[in-house]
Protein backbone atom coordinates (compact mmCIF):
# COMPACT_ATOMS: atom_id res chain seq x y z
CA UNK A 1 0.00 0.00 0.00
CA UNK A 2 2.78 2.42 0.88
CA UNK A 3 4.64 1.51 -2.25
CA UNK A 4 1.60 2.27 -4.41
CA UNK A 5 1.11 5.61 -2.62
CA UNK A 6 4.78 6.47 -3.06
CA UNK A 7 4.69 5.58 -6.75
CA UNK A 8 1.50 7.60 -7.28
CA UNK A 9 2.88 10.71 -5.51
CA UNK A 10 6.19 10.38 -7.38
CA UNK A 11 4.38 10.06 -10.69
CA UNK A 12 2.23 13.14 -9.98
CA UNK A 13 5.28 15.11 -8.82
CA UNK A 14 7.29 14.22 -11.94
CA UNK A 15 4.35 15.00 -14.21
CA UNK A 16 3.82 18.42 -12.63
CA UNK A 17 7.54 19.20 -12.64
CA UNK A 18 7.93 18.07 -16.25
CA UNK A 19 4.85 19.99 -17.36
CA UNK A 20 6.02 23.10 -15.53
CA UNK A 21 9.40 23.06 -17.24
CA UNK A 22 8.10 22.28 -20.73
CA UNK A 23 5.08 24.58 -20.73
CA UNK A 24 6.73 27.60 -19.17
CA UNK A 25 5.27 30.63 -20.92
CA UNK A 26 7.47 33.03 -22.76
CA UNK A 27 7.32 36.71 -22.03
CA UNK A 28 4.34 38.52 -23.49
CA UNK A 29 4.51 41.90 -25.18
CA UNK A 30 1.86 44.41 -26.14
CA UNK A 31 2.25 45.35 -29.78
CA UNK A 32 0.61 48.50 -31.06
CA UNK A 33 0.32 49.48 -34.68
CA UNK A 34 1.97 52.76 -35.73
CA UNK A 35 0.04 55.92 -34.77
CA UNK A 36 -2.21 54.14 -32.27
CA UNK A 37 -3.86 56.51 -29.79
CA UNK A 38 -5.83 56.17 -26.61
CA UNK A 39 -7.80 58.87 -24.88
CA UNK A 40 -9.30 59.91 -21.59
CA UNK A 41 -12.64 61.71 -21.67
CA UNK A 42 -14.27 63.58 -18.78
CA UNK A 43 -17.63 65.32 -19.04
CA UNK A 44 -19.50 67.33 -16.43
CA UNK A 45 -23.03 68.52 -17.19
CA UNK A 46 -25.12 70.87 -15.06
CA UNK A 47 -28.81 71.53 -15.88
CA UNK A 48 -29.70 75.21 -16.15
CA UNK A 49 -33.27 74.78 -14.91
CA UNK A 50 -35.02 71.80 -13.28
CA UNK A 51 -37.95 71.92 -15.74
CA UNK A 52 -35.85 72.43 -18.90
CA UNK A 53 -33.66 70.10 -20.87
CA UNK A 54 -30.95 72.72 -21.41
CA UNK A 55 -27.68 72.20 -19.58
CA UNK A 56 -24.15 73.54 -19.47
CA UNK A 57 -21.46 70.94 -20.07
CA UNK A 58 -17.69 70.87 -19.84
CA UNK A 59 -15.87 68.29 -21.90
CA UNK A 60 -12.20 67.53 -21.35
CA UNK A 61 -10.30 65.21 -23.66
CA UNK A 62 -6.70 64.01 -23.41
CA UNK A 63 -5.20 61.96 -26.25
CA UNK A 64 -1.98 59.98 -25.98
CA UNK A 65 0.06 58.15 -28.60
CA UNK A 66 1.15 54.63 -27.74
CA UNK A 67 4.62 53.32 -28.45
CA UNK A 68 4.94 50.70 -31.18
CA UNK A 69 8.67 50.16 -30.64
CA UNK A 70 10.15 49.96 -27.14
CA UNK A 71 13.50 51.34 -28.33
CA UNK A 72 12.02 54.59 -29.63
CA UNK A 73 9.99 57.18 -27.78
CA UNK A 74 8.31 60.13 -29.42
CA UNK A 75 9.56 63.34 -27.77
CA UNK A 76 7.18 65.22 -25.51
CA UNK A 77 6.87 68.99 -25.45
CA UNK A 78 9.94 70.29 -23.68
CA UNK A 79 11.99 67.08 -24.18
CA UNK A 80 14.77 68.51 -26.29
CA UNK A 81 17.60 66.07 -25.53
CA UNK A 82 15.92 63.06 -27.15
CA UNK A 83 17.91 61.23 -29.81
CA UNK A 84 15.55 60.21 -32.56
CA UNK A 85 15.95 57.05 -34.60
CA UNK A 86 14.40 55.92 -37.84
CA UNK A 87 11.31 53.83 -37.41
CA UNK A 88 10.97 50.48 -39.15
CA UNK A 89 8.55 51.03 -42.00
CA UNK A 90 7.17 54.53 -42.00
CA UNK A 91 10.21 56.64 -42.69
CA UNK A 92 12.48 58.95 -40.75
CA UNK A 93 11.23 61.39 -38.16
CA UNK A 94 12.15 65.02 -38.62
CA UNK A 95 14.75 65.99 -36.00
CA UNK A 96 13.84 68.20 -33.06
CA UNK A 97 15.98 71.32 -32.66
CA UNK A 98 18.58 71.17 -29.90
CA UNK A 99 16.84 73.88 -27.90
CA UNK A 100 13.13 74.59 -28.17
CA UNK A 101 12.23 77.44 -25.80
CA UNK A 102 9.01 77.06 -23.85
CA UNK A 103 7.86 80.52 -24.97
CA UNK A 104 8.10 79.32 -28.59
CA UNK A 105 5.83 76.37 -27.81
CA UNK A 106 3.39 78.54 -25.88
CA UNK A 107 3.37 81.19 -28.62
CA UNK A 108 2.57 78.67 -31.34
CA UNK A 109 0.05 76.66 -29.34
CA UNK A 110 -1.97 79.54 -27.92
CA UNK A 111 -1.43 82.63 -30.06
CA UNK A 112 -0.84 81.50 -33.59
CA UNK A 113 -3.41 78.73 -33.55
CA UNK A 114 -6.27 79.42 -31.15
CA UNK A 115 -6.62 83.18 -31.32
CA UNK A 116 -5.69 83.55 -34.99
CA UNK A 117 -8.25 80.92 -36.02
CA UNK A 118 -10.99 83.09 -34.53
CA UNK A 119 -9.76 86.22 -36.30
CA UNK A 120 -7.77 87.82 -33.47
CA UNK A 121 -4.14 88.95 -33.77
CA UNK A 122 -2.53 86.19 -31.69
CA UNK A 123 0.23 87.67 -29.53
CA UNK A 124 -1.39 91.07 -29.00
CA UNK A 125 -4.72 89.59 -27.90
CA UNK A 126 -3.02 87.05 -25.65
CA UNK A 127 -1.16 89.85 -23.86
CA UNK A 128 -4.40 91.84 -23.57
CA UNK A 129 -6.17 88.80 -22.12
CA UNK A 130 -3.40 88.28 -19.56
CA UNK A 131 -3.57 91.96 -18.60
CA UNK A 132 -7.37 92.00 -18.28
CA UNK A 133 -7.32 88.76 -16.30
CA UNK A 134 -4.91 90.29 -13.79
CA UNK A 135 -7.05 93.42 -13.42
CA UNK A 136 -10.41 91.60 -13.23
CA UNK A 137 -9.29 88.75 -10.95
CA UNK A 138 -11.38 85.85 -12.29
CA UNK A 139 -10.03 83.63 -9.54
CA UNK A 140 -13.18 83.33 -7.39
CA UNK A 141 -15.74 83.15 -10.19
CA UNK A 142 -16.49 79.44 -10.34
CA UNK A 143 -14.79 76.69 -12.31
CA UNK A 144 -14.46 78.69 -15.54
CA UNK A 145 -13.02 81.65 -13.65
CA UNK A 146 -10.48 79.46 -11.89
CA UNK A 147 -9.46 77.88 -15.21
CA UNK A 148 -9.07 81.30 -16.83
CA UNK A 149 -6.99 82.43 -13.87
CA UNK A 150 -4.68 79.42 -14.20
CA UNK A 151 -4.30 79.73 -17.96
CA UNK A 152 -3.87 83.51 -18.13
CA UNK A 153 -1.67 84.10 -15.08
CA UNK A 154 2.00 83.41 -15.90
CA UNK A 155 3.11 83.81 -12.27
CA UNK A 156 1.04 80.78 -11.19
CA UNK A 157 3.22 78.48 -13.32
CA UNK A 158 6.71 77.32 -12.48
CA UNK A 159 9.13 80.07 -13.33
CA UNK A 160 11.03 79.26 -16.50
CA UNK A 161 13.81 81.33 -17.97
CA UNK A 162 12.67 80.74 -21.54
CA UNK A 163 9.27 82.42 -21.12
CA UNK A 164 9.28 85.92 -22.57
CA UNK A 165 9.15 88.79 -20.09
CA UNK A 166 6.26 90.34 -22.01
CA UNK A 167 3.86 87.82 -20.41
CA UNK A 168 4.92 88.82 -16.90
CA UNK A 169 4.80 92.51 -17.88
CA UNK A 170 1.23 92.11 -19.12
CA UNK A 171 0.26 90.58 -15.78
CA UNK A 172 2.00 93.42 -13.91
CA UNK A 173 0.22 96.10 -15.97
CA UNK A 174 -3.06 94.31 -15.31
CA UNK A 175 -2.51 94.49 -11.56
CA UNK A 176 -1.83 98.22 -12.03
CA UNK A 177 -5.00 98.40 -14.21
CA UNK A 178 -3.08 99.85 -17.16
CA UNK A 179 -4.22 97.67 -20.06
CA UNK A 180 -4.80 100.52 -22.53
CA UNK A 181 -1.46 99.99 -24.30
CA UNK A 182 -2.49 96.43 -25.23
CA UNK A 183 -5.87 97.58 -26.60
CA UNK A 184 -4.14 99.43 -29.45
CA UNK A 185 -2.97 96.21 -31.13
CA UNK A 186 -6.02 94.16 -30.17
CA UNK A 187 -9.16 96.28 -30.58
CA UNK A 188 -11.58 93.55 -29.43
CA UNK A 189 -10.77 91.49 -26.35
CA UNK A 190 -11.21 87.70 -26.56
CA UNK A 191 -12.36 87.74 -22.92
CA UNK A 192 -15.48 89.63 -24.01
CA UNK A 193 -16.70 86.33 -25.47
CA UNK A 194 -16.48 84.65 -22.06
CA UNK A 195 -17.21 87.39 -19.55
CA UNK A 196 -19.15 90.56 -18.88
CA UNK A 197 -17.52 93.58 -17.28
CA UNK A 198 -19.58 94.98 -14.40
CA UNK A 199 -18.60 98.19 -12.63
CA UNK A 200 -18.51 98.14 -8.83
CA UNK A 201 -20.93 100.49 -7.11
CA UNK A 202 -20.25 101.79 -3.63
Secondary structure, DSSP 8 states (H G I E B T S, - for coil): -HHHHHHHHHHHHHHHHHHHHHT----------TT-EEEEEEEEEEES-TTSS-EEEEEEEEEEE--S-TT-----TT--S------SSS-------S---HHHHHIIIIIIIIIHHTTS-HHHHHHHHHHHHHHHTGGGSHHHHHHHHHHT-GGGS---TTS-HHHHHHHHHHHTT--HHHHTT-SS-GGGGT--------
